[in-house]
Amino acid sequence: MANLNFGGLKLTPPKVLSLGFVILITAGTFLLSLPVASVEGHISFIDALFMATSATCVTGLAVIDTGTQLTTFGQVVLLVLFQFGGLGFITMATLITLVLNKRISFKERILMQESMNQNSMQGIVQLIRRVLIYSLVIQLTGAILFAGRFMMDMPFGKAVYYGIFHSISIFNNAGFDLFGDIHGPFSGLTRFVNDPIVNFTSMFLIFLGGVGFIVLSDVFDFPKRKKLTLHSKVVLSTSGILIVIGAALFFLLEFNSTLKPLSAGGKMMATFLQAITPRSGGVTTIEIPLMRESTQFLMILLMFIGAAPGSTGGGIKITTFAVLVAAVSARLRGKEDIVMFRHRIAKENVYRAVTMTLMSLMLVVIATMLLSVTEKADFLAVLFESVSAFGTSGLSTGLTPELTTAGKVLVIILMFLGRTGPLTLAYALKPKGSKELYRYPEGKITIG
């Protein structure tokens, strides 16, 4: 991987991307610490750092209530952070460059290639342009739909502001909302559980934000090319399967519990939203603490899998999960090659998928063990919070607002690593093209 020279300091693209997140978090922490950012005129450093990290890493976990404890200035700071964090600061910097009609250098093109997880720089500027256009159109559509609905309950100006905030938050899979108290029974969007506009708009935004910009570009090109890439086929098919299976299991597990008081339409909307949102969406219309433990564990599994590569979501990624399933299926059928949609998957990708999954699992296990020591909470609640932070999902059983200072620091680290760690690891694991000069003799080991 080529090093980039920044004022005499040579950095690899993954390090530059990680440094960008650190700079955004630092700036956000400073702005949120200002008296003008909070209603009470002061936010502690650790809380400001937590909120800035959560917003930049598009997680959505909150230790203070966004709607009641932050001023409009503080809310806008969060909005800017999760917009930059979701689309990527390289993409946003490219937008500024394009608006100013400046030339994009070779160094910048390398960073763009890495930020979009592409194998070559060919057409990368055009892809970034498309990402910006698609994002703007999708978020504007969501804002209009939300604002139209919120106008029924609030003044025009406030409805427009709420519409814009929630559309950007949900599309970027940030999960922040301006409704309710995080300690209260009506947190999040639970008051809209039977509202079709809010439910379908949220599902629309989460899905499009989670499938990735590469897939969106491919889908929009479909009428012209008449075919989809293997990546898009895997992402779309796996996403569909996970949504259907997740919805079916959620419906069966919660039918006589949290879904019981809802109408038939409310049951279906709540079922599908709760099946989609764990994949890094962060908003929910059903109180998670009221769900069965089996349902909470189902959501943990979905959060761990996460969204697609090149998207606004986190987790180990859909494609990683799909490759692992395909590898297991091939081995059970005695097949040497791993085939998906009549394409053979390179062994390098299988090794990367296994490495990504094991590294992510180790990270979650270590974080869960440490949080079990620092926090007085049930193990499942601690595990739920850990996976939510790692997968940048933002869903919570209610533990986050009660975290100790040590717990907040652990979750901050977990959110940062969840957003940048697997991404950086994926870049680092890309084949470098060098051949081994010798091989060790093959050894025998018993498996299973």
TORVEXVO-471208 format. One record per residue (C-alpha): residue number from 1; residue in three letters; x, y, z. Coordinates in steps of 0.2 Angstrom, whole numbers, always signed. Each point is the difference from the previous one (the first is absolute). Layout:
BEGIN
+--------+------+-------+-------+-------+
! tormar ! baro !     x !     y !     z !
+--------+------+-------+-------+-------+
!    NUM !  ALA !     X !     Y !     Z !
...
+--------+------+-------+-------+-------+
//
This chain:
BEGIN
+--------+------+-------+-------+-------+
! tormar ! baro !     x !     y !     z !
+--------+------+-------+-------+-------+
!      1 !  MET !    +0 !    +0 !    +0 !
!      2 !  ALA !    +7 !   +17 !    -5 !
!      3 !  ASN !    +5 !   +12 !   +13 !
!      4 !  LEU !    -6 !   +18 !    -2 !
!      5 !  ASN !   +11 !   +15 !    +5 !
!      6 !  PHE !    -8 !   +13 !   +11 !
!      7 !  GLY !   +12 !   +14 !    +4 !
!      8 !  GLY !   +15 !   -13 !    +1 !
!      9 !  LEU !   -11 !   -12 !   +10 !
!     10 !  LYS !    -3 !   -16 !   -10 !
!     11 !  LEU !   -17 !    -8 !    +4 !
!     12 !  THR !    -9 !   -15 !    -8 !
!     13 !  PRO !   -18 !    +4 !    -6 !
!     14 !  PRO !    -8 !    -9 !   +15 !
!     15 !  LYS !   +10 !   +10 !   +12 !
!     16 !  VAL !    -5 !   +16 !    -9 !
!     17 !  LEU !   -19 !    -6 !    +1 !
!     18 !  SER !    +2 !    -4 !   +19 !
!     19 !  LEU !    +9 !   +17 !    +3 !
!     20 !  GLY !   -15 !    +8 !    -8 !
!     21 !  PHE !   -12 !    -7 !   +12 !
!     22 !  VAL !   +11 !    +5 !   +14 !
!     23 !  ILE !    +0 !   +18 !    -6 !
!     24 !  LEU !   -19 !    +0 !    -2 !
!     25 !  ILE !    -2 !    -7 !   +17 !
!     26 !  THR !   +12 !   +12 !    +8 !
!     27 !  ALA !    -9 !   +15 !    -8 !
!     28 !  GLY !   -17 !    -7 !    +4 !
!     29 !  THR !    +5 !    -2 !   +18 !
!     30 !  PHE !    +6 !   +18 !    +1 !
!     31 !  LEU !   -16 !    +7 !    -7 !
!     32 !  LEU !   -11 !   -10 !   +11 !
!     33 !  SER !    +9 !    +5 !   +15 !
!     34 !  LEU !    -4 !   +19 !    -4 !
!     35 !  PRO !   -14 !    +7 !   +11 !
!     36 !  VAL !   -10 !    +4 !   -15 !
!     37 !  ALA !    -2 !   -18 !    -4 !
!     38 !  SER !   -10 !    -6 !   +15 !
!     39 !  VAL !   -16 !    +6 !    +9 !
!     40 !  GLU !    +9 !    +1 !   +17 !
!     41 !  GLY !   +15 !    +8 !    -8 !
!     42 !  HIS !   +13 !   -14 !    +4 !
!     43 !  ILE !    +3 !   -17 !    -5 !
!     44 !  SER !   +14 !   -10 !    +8 !
!     45 !  PHE !   +15 !    -4 !   -11 !
!     46 !  ILE !    -3 !   -19 !    +1 !
!     47 !  ASP !   -19 !    +2 !    -6 !
!     48 !  ALA !    +5 !   +12 !   -14 !
!     49 !  LEU !   +14 !   -12 !    -6 !
!     50 !  PHE !   -13 !   -14 !    +1 !
!     51 !  MET !   -13 !    +9 !   -10 !
!     52 !  ALA !   +13 !    +6 !   -13 !
!     53 !  THR !    +7 !   -17 !    -2 !
!     54 !  SER !   -18 !    -8 !    -1 !
!     55 !  ALA !    -5 !   +13 !   -13 !
!     56 !  THR !   +16 !    -1 !   -11 !
!     57 !  CYS !    +0 !   -19 !    +1 !
!     58 !  VAL !   -19 !    +1 !    -5 !
!     59 !  THR !    -4 !   -11 !   +15 !
!     60 !  GLY !   -14 !    +9 !    +9 !
!     61 !  LEU !    +3 !    -5 !   +18 !
!     62 !  ALA !    -3 !   +15 !   +11 !
!     63 !  VAL !    +4 !    +4 !   +18 !
!     64 !  ILE !   -10 !   +16 !    +0 !
!     65 !  ASP !   -17 !    +3 !    -9 !
!     66 !  THR !    +3 !    +8 !   -17 !
!     67 !  GLY !   -17 !    +8 !    +0 !
!     68 !  THR !    -2 !    +8 !   +17 !
!     69 !  GLN !   +18 !    +2 !    +6 !
!     70 !  LEU !    +9 !    +7 !   -16 !
!     71 !  THR !    -4 !   +17 !    -7 !
!     72 !  THR !    -3 !    +2 !   -19 !
!     73 !  PHE !   +18 !    +4 !    -2 !
!     74 !  GLY !    +5 !   -16 !    +9 !
!     75 !  GLN !   -12 !   -10 !   -11 !
!     76 !  VAL !    +7 !    +8 !   -16 !
!     77 !  VAL !   +17 !    -5 !    +6 !
!     78 !  LEU !    -5 !   -18 !    +2 !
!     79 !  LEU !    -9 !    +1 !   -17 !
!     80 !  VAL !   +16 !    +6 !    -9 !
!     81 !  LEU !   +10 !   -13 !    +9 !
!     82 !  PHE !   -11 !   -15 !    -5 !
!     83 !  GLN !    -1 !    +7 !   -18 !
!     84 !  PHE !   +19 !    +0 !    -2 !
!     85 !  GLY !    +1 !   -16 !   +10 !
!     86 !  GLY !   -13 !    -9 !   -11 !
!     87 !  LEU !    +5 !    +6 !   -17 !
!     88 !  GLY !   +19 !    +1 !    +5 !
!     89 !  PHE !   +10 !   +15 !    +2 !
!     90 !  ILE !    +9 !    -4 !   -16 !
!     91 !  THR !   -16 !    +1 !    -9 !
!     92 !  MET !    -5 !   +16 !    +8 !
!     93 !  ALA !   +17 !    +7 !    -4 !
!     94 !  THR !    -2 !    -5 !   -18 !
!     95 !  LEU !   -17 !    +9 !    +0 !
!     96 !  ILE !    +8 !   +16 !    +6 !
!     97 !  THR !   +14 !    -2 !   -13 !
!     98 !  LEU !   -13 !    -3 !   -14 !
!     99 !  VAL !   -10 !   +15 !    +5 !
!    100 !  LEU !   +15 !   +11 !    +0 !
!    101 !  ASN !    +5 !    -7 !   -17 !
!    102 !  LYS !   +17 !    -5 !    +5 !
!    103 !  ARG !   +10 !   -14 !    -7 !
!    104 !  ILE !    +0 !   -17 !    +9 !
!    105 !  SER !   +18 !    -6 !    +3 !
!    106 !  PHE !    +7 !   -17 !    -2 !
!    107 !  LYS !    +2 !    -1 !   +19 !
!    108 !  GLU !   -18 !    +4 !    +3 !
!    109 !  ARG !    -5 !   -13 !   -13 !
!    110 !  ILE !    +9 !   -13 !   +10 !
!    111 !  LEU !    -9 !    +5 !   +16 !
!    112 !  MET !   -17 !    +0 !   -10 !
!    113 !  GLN !    +4 !   -18 !    -6 !
!    114 !  GLU !    +4 !    -6 !   +17 !
!    115 !  SER !   -15 !    +9 !    +8 !
!    116 !  MET !   -12 !    -8 !   -12 !
!    117 !  ASN !    +9 !   -17 !    +1 !
!    118 !  GLN !    +3 !    -1 !   -18 !
!    119 !  ASN !   +14 !   -10 !    -9 !
!    120 !  SER !    +5 !   +13 !   -12 !
!    121 !  MET !    -1 !   +19 !    -3 !
!    122 !  GLN !    -9 !    -2 !   -16 !
!    123 !  GLY !   -16 !   +10 !    +0 !
!    124 !  ILE !    +2 !    +4 !   +19 !
!    125 !  VAL !    -4 !   +19 !    -2 !
!    126 !  GLN !   -16 !    -5 !   -10 !
!    127 !  LEU !    -5 !   -12 !   +14 !
!    128 !  ILE !    +2 !   +13 !   +13 !
!    129 !  ARG !   -10 !   +12 !   -10 !
!    130 !  ARG !   -14 !   -13 !    -1 !
!    131 !  VAL !    +1 !    -3 !   +19 !
!    132 !  LEU !    -2 !   +18 !    +4 !
!    133 !  ILE !   -15 !    +2 !   -12 !
!    134 !  TYR !    -8 !   -16 !    +6 !
!    135 !  SER !    +2 !    +5 !   +18 !
!    136 !  LEU !    -7 !   +17 !    -3 !
!    137 !  VAL !   -15 !    -6 !    -9 !
!    138 !  ILE !    -4 !   -14 !   +12 !
!    139 !  GLN !    +2 !   +11 !   +16 !
!    140 !  LEU !   -10 !   +14 !    -8 !
!    141 !  THR !   -14 !   -12 !    -4 !
!    142 !  GLY !    +0 !    -7 !   +18 !
!    143 !  ALA !    +0 !   +18 !    +7 !
!    144 !  ILE !   -15 !    +5 !   -10 !
!    145 !  LEU !   -10 !   -16 !    +5 !
!    146 !  PHE !    +5 !    +2 !   +18 !
!    147 !  ALA !    -4 !   +19 !    +0 !
!    148 !  GLY !   -17 !    -3 !    -8 !
!    149 !  ARG !    -4 !   -12 !   +14 !
!    150 !  PHE !    +7 !   +10 !   +14 !
!    151 !  MET !   -10 !   +16 !    -5 !
!    152 !  MET !   -15 !    -9 !    +6 !
!    153 !  ASP !    +7 !    +2 !   +18 !
!    154 !  MET !   +11 !   +15 !    +0 !
!    155 !  PRO !    +3 !   +17 !    -9 !
!    156 !  PHE !    +6 !    +1 !   -17 !
!    157 !  GLY !   +18 !    +5 !    +4 !
!    158 !  LYS !    +3 !   -13 !   +13 !
!    159 !  ALA !    -7 !   -13 !   -11 !
!    160 !  VAL !   +12 !    +4 !   -14 !
!    161 !  TYR !   +14 !    +0 !   +12 !
!    162 !  TYR !    -5 !   -17 !    +8 !
!    163 !  GLY !    -3 !    -7 !   -17 !
!    164 !  ILE !   +18 !    +5 !    -6 !
!    165 !  PHE !    +8 !    -6 !   +16 !
!    166 !  HIS !    -8 !   -17 !    +1 !
!    167 !  SER !    +2 !    -3 !   -19 !
!    168 !  ILE !   +19 !    +3 !    +1 !
!    169 !  SER !    +1 !   -10 !   +16 !
!    170 !  ILE !    -9 !   -15 !    -6 !
!    171 !  PHE !    +7 !    -1 !   -17 !
!    172 !  ASN !   +18 !    +1 !    +7 !
!    173 !  ASN !    -5 !   -14 !   +12 !
!    174 !  ALA !    +4 !   +12 !   +15 !
!    175 !  GLY !   -16 !    -3 !   +10 !
!    176 !  PHE !    -1 !   +17 !    +9 !
!    177 !  ASP !   -17 !    +7 !    +2 !
!    178 !  LEU !    -8 !   +15 !    +8 !
!    179 !  PHE !   -15 !    -8 !    +8 !
!    180 !  GLY !    -2 !    -5 !   +18 !
!    181 !  ASP !   +12 !    -3 !   +15 !
!    182 !  ILE !   +12 !   -14 !    -1 !
!    183 !  HIS !    -5 !    -4 !   +17 !
!    184 !  GLY !   -18 !    +0 !    -3 !
!    185 !  PRO !   -13 !   -13 !    -7 !
!    186 !  PHE !    -2 !   +10 !   -16 !
!    187 !  SER !   +18 !    +1 !    -6 !
!    188 !  GLY !    +4 !    -1 !   -19 !
!    189 !  LEU !   -14 !    -2 !   -12 !
!    190 !  THR !   -11 !   -11 !   +11 !
!    191 !  ARG !   -15 !   +13 !    -1 !
!    192 !  PHE !    +0 !    -3 !   -19 !
!    193 !  VAL !    -2 !   -19 !    +1 !
!    194 !  ASN !   -16 !    +0 !   -10 !
!    195 !  ASP !    +4 !   +14 !   -12 !
!    196 !  PRO !    +3 !    -6 !   -18 !
!    197 !  ILE !    +9 !   +16 !    -6 !
!    198 !  VAL !   +13 !    -1 !   +14 !
!    199 !  ASN !    +2 !   -19 !    -1 !
!    200 !  PHE !    +2 !    -1 !   -19 !
!    201 !  THR !   +11 !   +15 !    -1 !
!    202 !  SER !   +11 !    -6 !   +13 !
!    203 !  MET !    +2 !   -18 !    -8 !
!    204 !  PHE !    +3 !    +8 !   -17 !
!    205 !  LEU !   +14 !   +11 !    +7 !
!    206 !  ILE !    +8 !   -14 !   +11 !
!    207 !  PHE !    +0 !   -12 !   -15 !
!    208 !  LEU !    +7 !   +12 !   -13 !
!    209 !  GLY !   +13 !    +6 !   +12 !
!    210 !  GLY !    +5 !   -17 !    +5 !
!    211 !  VAL !    +2 !    -9 !   -17 !
!    212 !  GLY !   +14 !   +11 !    -5 !
!    213 !  PHE !    +4 !   +14 !   -13 !
!    214 !  ILE !    +8 !   -13 !   -11 !
!    215 !  VAL !   -16 !   -10 !    -1 !
!    216 !  LEU !   -11 !   +16 !    -2 !
!    217 !  SER !   +11 !    +5 !   -15 !
!    218 !  ASP !    -1 !   -17 !    -7 !
!    219 !  VAL !   -19 !    -1 !    +2 !
!    220 !  PHE !    -3 !   +17 !    -9 !
!    221 !  ASP !   +11 !    -6 !   -14 !
!    222 !  PHE !   -10 !   -16 !    -2 !
!    223 !  PRO !   -12 !    +7 !   -14 !
!    224 !  LYS !   +15 !    +4 !   -10 !
!    225 !  ARG !   +12 !   -15 !    +3 !
!    226 !  LYS !   -14 !   -13 !    +3 !
!    227 !  LYS !   +10 !    -9 !   +13 !
!    228 !  LEU !    +6 !    +2 !   +18 !
!    229 !  THR !   +17 !    -4 !    +6 !
!    230 !  LEU !    +4 !   -15 !   +11 !
!    231 !  HIS !    +2 !   +12 !   +15 !
!    232 !  SER !   -17 !    +8 !    -2 !
!    233 !  LYS !    -9 !   -17 !    -2 !
!    234 !  VAL !    +8 !    -7 !   +16 !
!    235 !  VAL !    -4 !   +16 !   +10 !
!    236 !  LEU !   -18 !    +1 !    -6 !
!    237 !  SER !    -4 !   -18 !    +1 !
!    238 !  THR !    +8 !    -2 !   +17 !
!    239 !  SER !    -9 !   +16 !    +6 !
!    240 !  GLY !   -17 !    -7 !    -5 !
!    241 !  ILE !    +3 !   -16 !    +8 !
!    242 !  LEU !    +6 !    +7 !   +16 !
!    243 !  ILE !   -15 !   +12 !    +0 !
!    244 !  VAL !   -13 !   -14 !    -3 !
!    245 !  ILE !    +8 !   -12 !   +13 !
!    246 !  GLY !    +2 !   +14 !   +13 !
!    247 !  ALA !   -18 !    +6 !    -3 !
!    248 !  ALA !    -7 !   -18 !    +1 !
!    249 !  LEU !    +9 !    -4 !   +16 !
!    250 !  PHE !    -4 !   +17 !    +8 !
!    251 !  PHE !   -18 !    -2 !    -4 !
!    252 !  LEU !    -1 !   -18 !    +8 !
!    253 !  LEU !   +10 !    +5 !   +15 !
!    254 !  GLU !    -9 !   +17 !    +4 !
!    255 !  PHE !   -18 !    -5 !    -6 !
!    256 !  ASN !    -7 !    -2 !   +17 !
!    257 !  SER !   +12 !   +13 !    +8 !
!    258 !  THR !    +4 !   +17 !    -6 !
!    259 !  LEU !   -10 !    -2 !   -16 !
!    260 !  LYS !   -16 !    -6 !    +9 !
!    261 !  PRO !    -8 !   +17 !    +2 !
!    262 !  LEU !    +3 !    +6 !   -18 !
!    263 !  SER !   -11 !    +0 !   -14 !
!    264 !  ALA !    +3 !   -13 !   -15 !
!    265 !  GLY !    +8 !   +14 !   -10 !
!    266 !  GLY !   +10 !    +6 !   +15 !
!    267 !  LYS !    +6 !   -18 !    +3 !
!    268 !  MET !    +7 !    -1 !   -17 !
!    269 !  MET !    +8 !   +17 !    -1 !
!    270 !  ALA !    +8 !    -3 !   +17 !
!    271 !  THR !    +6 !   -17 !    -5 !
!    272 !  PHE !    +9 !    +5 !   -16 !
!    273 !  LEU !    +7 !   +16 !    +8 !
!    274 !  GLN !    +7 !   -10 !   +14 !
!    275 !  ALA !    +8 !   -12 !   -12 !
!    276 !  ILE !    +8 !   +13 !   -11 !
!    277 !  THR !    +6 !   +12 !   +14 !
!    278 !  PRO !   +12 !   -11 !    +9 !
!    279 !  ARG !   +11 !    +0 !   -16 !
!    280 !  SER !    +7 !   +17 !    +6 !
!    281 !  GLY !   -16 !   +10 !    -1 !
!    282 !  GLY !    -1 !    +5 !   +18 !
!    283 !  VAL !   -19 !    +5 !    +1 !
!    284 !  THR !   -13 !   -10 !    +8 !
!    285 !  THR !   -19 !    +1 !    +2 !
!    286 !  ILE !    +0 !   -14 !   +13 !
!    287 !  GLU !    +8 !    +2 !   +17 !
!    288 !  ILE !   +15 !   -12 !    +0 !
!    289 !  PRO !    -1 !    -3 !   +19 !
!    290 !  LEU !   -17 !    -7 !    -1 !
!    291 !  MET !    +5 !   -13 !   -13 !
!    292 !  ARG !    +3 !   -18 !    +4 !
!    293 !  GLU !   +18 !    -5 !    +3 !
!    294 !  SER !    -1 !   -11 !   -15 !
!    295 !  THR !    -5 !   +15 !   -11 !
!    296 !  GLN !   +14 !   +10 !    +7 !
!    297 !  PHE !   +12 !   -13 !    -4 !
!    298 !  LEU !    -7 !    -1 !   -18 !
!    299 !  MET !    +3 !   +19 !    -1 !
!    300 !  ILE !   +18 !    -3 !    +6 !
!    301 !  LEU !    +4 !   -12 !   -14 !
!    302 !  LEU !    -7 !   +12 !   -13 !
!    303 !  MET !   +10 !   +14 !    +7 !
!    304 !  PHE !   +16 !   -10 !    -1 !
!    305 !  ILE !    -3 !    -4 !   -18 !
!    306 !  GLY !    -4 !   +18 !    -4 !
!    307 !  ALA !    -2 !    +9 !   -17 !
!    308 !  ALA !    +9 !    -1 !   -16 !
!    309 !  PRO !   +18 !    +6 !    -5 !
!    310 !  GLY !    +1 !   +18 !    -6 !
!    311 !  SER !   -16 !    +4 !   +10 !
!    312 !  THR !    -4 !   +11 !   +15 !
!    313 !  GLY !    -1 !   -15 !   +11 !
!    314 !  GLY !   +11 !   -11 !   +10 !
!    315 !  GLY !    +2 !   -18 !    +6 !
!    316 !  ILE !   +10 !   -14 !    -8 !
!    317 !  LYS !    -9 !    +5 !   -16 !
!    318 !  ILE !   -13 !   -10 !   -10 !
!    319 !  THR !   +13 !    -6 !   -13 !
!    320 !  THR !   +11 !    -8 !   +13 !
!    321 !  PHE !   -15 !    -9 !    +8 !
!    322 !  ALA !    -5 !    -6 !   -18 !
!    323 !  VAL !   +17 !    -7 !    -4 !
!    324 !  LEU !    +1 !    -9 !   +17 !
!    325 !  VAL !   -17 !    -8 !    -3 !
!    326 !  ALA !    +5 !    -5 !   -18 !
!    327 !  ALA !   +17 !    -7 !    +6 !
!    328 !  VAL !    -9 !   -11 !   +13 !
!    329 !  SER !   -13 !    -5 !   -13 !
!    330 !  ALA !   +14 !    -5 !   -12 !
!    331 !  ARG !    +9 !   -10 !   +13 !
!    332 !  LEU !   -16 !    -9 !    +6 !
!    333 !  ARG !    -3 !    -5 !   -18 !
!    334 !  GLY !   +18 !    -6 !    -3 !
!    335 !  LYS !    +3 !   +14 !   -13 !
!    336 !  GLU !   +18 !    +7 !    -2 !
!    337 !  ASP !    -6 !   +16 !    -8 !
!    338 !  ILE !   -11 !   +13 !    +9 !
!    339 !  VAL !   -12 !    +6 !   -13 !
!    340 !  MET !   -13 !   +14 !    +1 !
!    341 !  PHE !   -11 !    +5 !   -15 !
!    342 !  ARG !   +11 !   -11 !   -12 !
!    343 !  HIS !   +16 !    +9 !    +6 !
!    344 !  ARG !   +14 !    -8 !    +9 !
!    345 !  ILE !    +5 !    +9 !   +16 !
!    346 !  ALA !   +19 !    +3 !    +2 !
!    347 !  LYS !    +8 !    -9 !   +15 !
!    348 !  GLU !    +7 !   +17 !    +5 !
!    349 !  ASN !   -17 !    +7 !    +3 !
!    350 !  VAL !    -5 !   -15 !   +11 !
!    351 !  TYR !   +16 !    +2 !   +10 !
!    352 !  ARG !    -4 !   +19 !    +2 !
!    353 !  ALA !   -18 !    -4 !    +5 !
!    354 !  VAL !    +5 !   -13 !   +13 !
!    355 !  THR !   +13 !   +12 !    +7 !
!    356 !  MET !   -12 !   +15 !    +0 !
!    357 !  THR !   -13 !   -10 !   +10 !
!    358 !  LEU !   +12 !    -7 !   +13 !
!    359 !  MET !    +9 !   +16 !    +3 !
!    360 !  SER !   -18 !    +9 !    +2 !
!    361 !  LEU !    -6 !   -14 !   +11 !
!    362 !  MET !   +16 !    +1 !   +11 !
!    363 !  LEU !    -3 !   +19 !    +1 !
!    364 !  VAL !   -18 !    -2 !    +6 !
!    365 !  VAL !    +5 !   -14 !   +12 !
!    366 !  ILE !   +14 !   +10 !    +9 !
!    367 !  ALA !   -12 !   +16 !    +0 !
!    368 !  THR !   -14 !   -10 !    +8 !
!    369 !  MET !   +11 !    -8 !   +13 !
!    370 !  LEU !    +7 !   +17 !    +5 !
!    371 !  LEU !   -17 !    +8 !    +1 !
!    372 !  SER !    -6 !   -14 !   +10 !
!    373 !  VAL !   +13 !    +5 !   +13 !
!    374 !  THR !    -3 !   +19 !    -1 !
!    375 !  GLU !   -20 !    +0 !    -1 !
!    376 !  LYS !   -13 !    -7 !   +11 !
!    377 !  ALA !   -12 !    -8 !   -13 !
!    378 !  ASP !    -6 !   -16 !    -7 !
!    379 !  PHE !   +12 !    -9 !   -11 !
!    380 !  LEU !   -12 !    +0 !   -15 !
!    381 !  ALA !    -2 !   +19 !    +2 !
!    382 !  VAL !   +19 !    +2 !    +0 !
!    383 !  LEU !    +2 !   -11 !   -15 !
!    384 !  PHE !   -13 !   +10 !    -9 !
!    385 !  GLU !    +8 !   +16 !    +3 !
!    386 !  SER !   +17 !    -6 !    -5 !
!    387 !  VAL !    -6 !    -7 !   -17 !
!    388 !  SER !   -11 !   +16 !    -3 !
!    389 !  ALA !   +16 !   +10 !    +3 !
!    390 !  PHE !   +11 !   -11 !   -11 !
!    391 !  GLY !   -13 !    -1 !   -14 !
!    392 !  THR !    -4 !   +19 !    +1 !
!    393 !  SER !   -18 !    -5 !    +2 !
!    394 !  GLY !    -5 !   +12 !   +14 !
!    395 !  LEU !   -13 !   -11 !    +8 !
!    396 !  SER !    +0 !    -2 !   +18 !
!    397 !  THR !    -9 !    -9 !   +15 !
!    398 !  GLY !    +2 !   +16 !   +10 !
!    399 !  LEU !   +18 !    -3 !    +7 !
!    400 !  THR !    +9 !   +13 !    -9 !
!    401 !  PRO !    -7 !   +15 !    +9 !
!    402 !  GLU !    +5 !    -9 !   +17 !
!    403 !  LEU !   +18 !    -4 !    -5 !
!    404 !  THR !   +14 !    +4 !   +12 !
!    405 !  THR !   +14 !   +11 !    -6 !
!    406 !  ALA !   +11 !   -16 !    -3 !
!    407 !  GLY !   -15 !    -7 !   -10 !
!    408 !  LYS !    -2 !   +15 !   -11 !
!    409 !  VAL !   +19 !    +0 !    -4 !
!    410 !  LEU !    -2 !   -19 !    -5 !
!    411 !  VAL !   -15 !    +3 !   -11 !
!    412 !  ILE !    +9 !   +15 !    -8 !
!    413 !  ILE !   +14 !   -11 !    -5 !
!    414 !  LEU !   -11 !   -13 !    -6 !
!    415 !  MET !   -10 !   +12 !   -11 !
!    416 !  PHE !   +16 !    +7 !    -7 !
!    417 !  LEU !    +7 !   -17 !    -4 !
!    418 !  GLY !   -17 !    -7 !    -6 !
!    419 !  ARG !    +0 !   +14 !   -13 !
!    420 !  THR !   +19 !    +1 !    -5 !
!    421 !  GLY !    +7 !   -17 !    +7 !
!    422 !  PRO !    -8 !   -12 !   -12 !
!    423 !  LEU !    +1 !   +12 !   -14 !
!    424 !  THR !   +19 !    +3 !    +2 !
!    425 !  LEU !    +2 !   -19 !    +3 !
!    426 !  ALA !    -9 !    -3 !   -17 !
!    427 !  TYR !   +12 !   +12 !    -9 !
!    428 !  ALA !   +15 !    -8 !    +9 !
!    429 !  LEU !    -5 !   -17 !    -5 !
!    430 !  LYS !    -1 !    +4 !   -19 !
!    431 !  PRO !   +13 !   -11 !   -10 !
!    432 !  LYS !   +16 !    +9 !    -2 !
!    433 !  GLY !    +5 !   -10 !   -16 !
!    434 !  SER !   +17 !    -7 !    +8 !
!    435 !  LYS !    +4 !   -18 !    -2 !
!    436 !  GLU !    +7 !   -11 !   +14 !
!    437 !  LEU !   +17 !    -6 !    -4 !
!    438 !  TYR !    -2 !   -17 !    +8 !
!    439 !  ARG !   -14 !   -11 !    +8 !
!    440 !  TYR !    +1 !   -10 !   +16 !
!    441 !  PRO !    -4 !   -19 !    -1 !
!    442 !  GLU !   -19 !    -4 !    +2 !
!    443 !  GLY !    -5 !    -6 !   +17 !
!    444 !  LYS !   -14 !   -10 !    +7 !
!    445 !  ILE !   -12 !    +6 !   +13 !
!    446 !  THR !   -17 !    -7 !    +6 !
!    447 !  ILE !   -15 !   +12 !    -2 !
!    448 !  GLY !   -17 !    -4 !    +9 !
+--------+------+-------+-------+-------+
//
